[in-house]
Amino acid sequence: MKPIKLMIVEDDEEMTTLCLSTEERYNILHKERQVEIIARKNLDEASVLIDSSFDGAIIDLKLGSDGDEGNKITKQINEKLLRIPIAIFTGTPGNADSEFAYVGIFKKGDIGYDGLFDRFWEIHDTGITRIMGGRGELEKHMNTIFTKTIMPNHKKWVEYGKENSERTERALLRHTLNHLLQILDDNKDLCFPEEAYLSPPLIESIQTGTIVKKKSDGQIFAVMTPACDLVVRSHGKFKTDRILLAEIDSISTITEKARTSACIEAGKKYKGDAEKRNTLINERVMSALKNNYCTYYHYMPKSISFDGGFLNFRKISTIDPNEINTLYEQLSLQIAPSFIKDVIARFSSYYARQGQPEIDIETILSSLTAVSPPAEAATPATPARRPRDQ
């Protein structure tokens, strides 16, 4: 496997030597997980070299007289839009700029370079740098979209751009994202729970699928109002005058309910067969998690940012948009667009039921069973024998 490329920015000669010797030892011990270290001493040297070819950077904060050079490097990396994981490795961890998201802020002496190498390999194993890095999968797909879709049709986009440049740019972004989604949807891999949510969502306004918490009792709800009604008009207010909320019941509440009903049923069907009873109970709980248990429950999985739960389509309420920020806390969480579509579809289907008068099946069954059986066929007469010639 190709080594991961890491930059270390460190002005202490002894620490740099230690890092390079650790690199040599690490590569001997890890034949399939090697590292390539590029060492630089200060802000100027690092600024010239750093680019998207790196899989990560290990930066000391104090590289000169003012003691803040490390923060300046991280700021430059951010300004260059280089999506590179950064680890701060310093004797003064409290001085790290809290604005940035780091792999970690480590104090010298608490962890060795080999431990930092392990951290970067763990990140590399997720695919983050291959996807988000300037030479990653995202860039490859973007290049394909650019050459096969955007440029062949660029004349039409030029026409749109002459009319409204900003609107055309947003439209091209949406168009590009639709192609990316098509590429991703072609993959049949099972999803991880974290994919069900945007956490935090990068749009702060309330959207379909936004999760809110009632301040008075802590109950959790999801916004079910259609996206078209949540458009903010020129006067700064939503198009709708009511926001629709669906309560979220806890996972334990619904799975226990499914388990209890299954226990009762299993007790009647399989009194002396514990294995069959347990199988039925587990199947019933699994059906709840797969949204096959009840039409008015929709399962939302537990993730690192959310305890999960079951949307209860029977527990709905509406609220004046002017009151929602007063009575509810908007959590930094939203059901992802690819998941909210199914939620809305099931919600709509539940309330679109028409029903019909119940037919008296017992009467029909009685009439069917009362029909006389067909009469037995008569035994055919034995044909007379022809007399024999004398």
N, C-alpha and C positions, 0 to 999 in steps of 0.2 A: 504494500500500500504506500502511496505517496506520502512523504513526511508533511506535517503541518508546519507552516512558516510563521514564526513568531518574532516580533521585534521587542528587544529589551532596551529601554532608555534608562541608563544608570551612569552616574558620573564617578562612582566609587570603583576604582580599579579592582580592588579585592572582590567586590560583589560581582563584577563582570566576569572575572576569572573563575569565580565559584560557579556562576551560571553556565559558562562554557564547559567546564569540567563535568558539571552535572549533565549537560547535554550529551557529552561523549559517553558517560556511564549509562544514562537512560537509554540511549540508542542501542547499546550492547545488550541490555536487559529486555528491550521491547523491539524485537525485530519487525513486528507488524504495526507498531505504533510509534514511529520515530518523529523527532522534531528537528527543525532547522532554525537556528538562532541567528538573527542579525542584530548586532549590538551597536548602539549609538549613545553618545555621551551627553548631548544637550538638545535644547529646543530647536536650534537651527539645523543640526544634522538630521534630527528626526523628521522635521517638517519637509525637508527636501526628498526624503526617501519614502515616507509612509504613503501607501496607496492601497487599492483594493486587492492587491495580490497577497496581502497578509491575512492569516487566519486568526490573528490576535496580537495583542500588545501587552507587555508588562512594563509599567511605568512607575518610576520613583517620583515623588512630588517635589522634593528639593533637589534641583539640578544646578542651582546657581545662587547668587547673592540674595535674591528676593524670596526664595523658598516656595515660589508658586509656579514654577516652570511646568511641572507635571500637569497641573490643571489647564495651563495654556495649550498643551499638546492635545489633551482630550477635547478641548474646545475647538481646536483646528480640525481634528478628525471629524467632529460633528458638523462643522461648517462646510467641510468638503463632501458631506453626505457619504462618508465611508462607513459602511455598516460592519464594523470590526469590534469583536468582543474585547474589552479592556479590563485588565486586572491592575489595581493600584497596589504596589508593594513598597512600603515606606515605613520609616520610623515614626512618622507623625500622621497616623490615619485620620485623626480628627480634622485635618485640614483639607480633606478631599471634598471637591465640589459636589454637593448633594443633588445638583440638577441632572446629573448623568446617571444612567443605569449601567452598573459595572458587573463584571463576572463576580467581583468581590473586592473588598478593601482589606488588605492583609497587612499585618504588622510584621516587620522583619523579626525573625526569631520564632514566630508562632507557626510558620510553615516554611518548607524548603522549596527550592525550584522544582524538584521532582513532583511535589504535590501540586504546584501550579501547572506543570505540564499535564498532569492527570486531569485537572479541571478543564483545560482547553480541549483535551481529547474527548472528554465527556460531552462538551458542547458540540464538537465536530461530529460526534456520533449521532446527534439529533438531526443533522442536515441543515442547521441554521445558516452556517457560513456558505454552504453550497447553494442554498436557495437565495439568501439575501445578499451575498457578496457580489461584487461587481463582475465576477467571472462565473457566477453560479447558475442554477437551473432557471431562475426567474429571468436573468439576462438572456439566456438562450431562447426562452419562449418569447420574450419581448422582441428579440431580433427576428424570429420567425414571423411574428405578427406584423412587424414593420415591413419586411420584404415581401410577404405574400398577400397581405391584406391592405395595409395603409397606403403604401406607395403605388400599387396598381390603380387605386381609386383616388389618388391625391388631388386630381383636378377638381373633383366635386367638393372635396374638403377646402380647397383654395377658394372656391366660390362662397362657401359658407363663411370662411374666415374674413372675406372682404366685407361681409354684412355685419358680423359681430365676432371679433377675435376671441374674447373671453368665453363666450358661449360655445364657440367651436372647440376651444381647447378642452372645456369640460365634457363636451360631447365625445371628443376623441378619447378622452380618458375612460368614459363609460364604455365606449366601443371596444377599447383595448381590454378592459376588465372582463367584458362579456366573453371575449375570446379566451382569456386566461381561465375563466370559470368553466368553459367548455372543455378545455384541456384537462382540468382537474377532475371534472365530473366523469371523464372517461375512465378514471381509475376506480376500480371496484373494491378497494381496500376498506375494511371496517374503520369507522371513525373513533377517535379517542374522545372522552367526555369533554375535554377542554375546547374541542372544536364546536360544541353546541352554543358557545357564548362568545361575545365580544367583551373582553375585560382588560382594561377599561375601554368602553366605546370611545372612538375619537371624535364623535359628534356629541356635544353636550346636551342638545335639545332632546325632548321626549320623542321617542320613535315607537313604532309598533314592535312590541317585544321588550321594551324597557322594563326593568325590574324595580319596583318601588316598595318601600316599607312604611306602614302606617305608624306614625309617631306615637299614637295613644296606646297601642297594644303590641307593636312589633310584628304584626301580621304582614306576610309578604304577598304581593300581587304582581301580575304582569299586565302591561298595557295591551289591550286587544283592539283598540281603535284602528281602523284602516289607515294606511299611510297617507292616502289622499286627503283625509280629514285632519291630519296633523301638519299640513302645510301652513307655515306662518305667513300671513298676508302682510301687505305693506304697512298696515297700522300696528304690526307687532303682535297680533293675536292669531290663535289657531283658526282654521276654517270652521271647525266644529265648536259647539257650545257645551258639549259634554264629552268627557273622556271615559271610555269603557275599560273597566278593570276586571280581571278574573283572579280569584283567590288561589293561592298555591298551598295545598295541604302537604304536610310532611311525608316523606317516603315511608317512615315507620307506621304512620297512621293507616295508609292505604294497603301496604303489604301485609300488615297484621290483620286488616279486614279481609283481605283475600285469603290469608292463611286460616283464619277462623272459619270462614264459610267452607273452605276445602276440608278442614278437619271434620266438620259436621257431616258433609257429604261422604267423605272417606270412611267415617265411622259406620255409616249405614251400609255402604257397599262392600267394604273389606274389613269386616270385624276382626277376623283372625289372621289377616295378612298385613303385617307391619310394613313390608317392603312396598306393596302396592299403595298403601295409605300415604307413605312418605313421597312416593312418586307423584301421586295426584296433587299433594300439597305443594311440592316444588314446581310442578307444571302450572299450577294456578298462580303462584307468585311470579313465575317467569312470564306468564301471559300478561300480568299487570305491567311488568317492565317493558314488554314489547307492544304495549297499547292494544292488547286484545282482550283485556279483562272487562272493561266497561267503556261505553261510548262517550261518557262525559268526563273521563279522566284522561289526561295526557301526561306521560312521564317525562320529566326533565332530569337528566343524570346529575349526580354529585360530581363536582370538579374542585380544583384547587381554589377557585374563587366563589363557589356557591355550594350550599348544602344540598341543592336539588329539591325535588318534590314532584307533586302531581298537580297540574293545572286542573281546577275543578270548574267545568263549564256551567255547573248549576249555581255556583257561588259567584255571581257577577253583580257588579254595581257600577254606577256612573258618578262622576264628580265634575263640578264646575272647574274648567281649566285654571281659573284665577285662584282656586283654593288648593290645587294639588301640591304646590310647593310649601304651603302653610301646614297642611295636614299630613303630607307624605314626604319621606326622605327618598330622593332619587339615588339608588345605589349605582356604583360604577360597574354596571352589568347590563347586558342586553342579549336577548336570544338572537343567535346569528341568523342572517337572512335565509340561508339554506335550510334552517330548521323551522323558522317562524312560518314559512309557507305551509308546511304540513300542519302546524298548530292551527292556523287560521282556516285551513281546509276542513279539518275535523270539527272545529268549533262551528263553522258555517253549516256543515253537514248535520250536526246534532240539532241545530235550531231550524233546519230546513225540513225536518221530518214532518210529513203531512198526516200519516196514520189513516186508518180506515175502520169502519165499524167491525167489531169482532163477530165472526160467523160462528153459528152454533154447530161446532164440529161434532158434538156428541150425537145430535139428531142425524147428521149425515152418516156417521159411522153406523148408527143403529139401522138405518135404511139399507146400507150396504150389506150388513151381516144378516138381514132378514130375508134376503132373496133366496127362493127355494133352489135347491141343487137341481141340476138337469136330470130329467127322467132317464132311467136305464133303457138302453136300446133293446128292442124285442129280439129274441133269439131267432135267427133265420130258419125257415122250414127246411127239413131234409129233402132234397129232390128225390122223386120216385125213380126206382131203378127200371131200366129198360129190360123187358123180358128177354130171356136168352132164346135164341133160335133152337127149335127142337130138331 
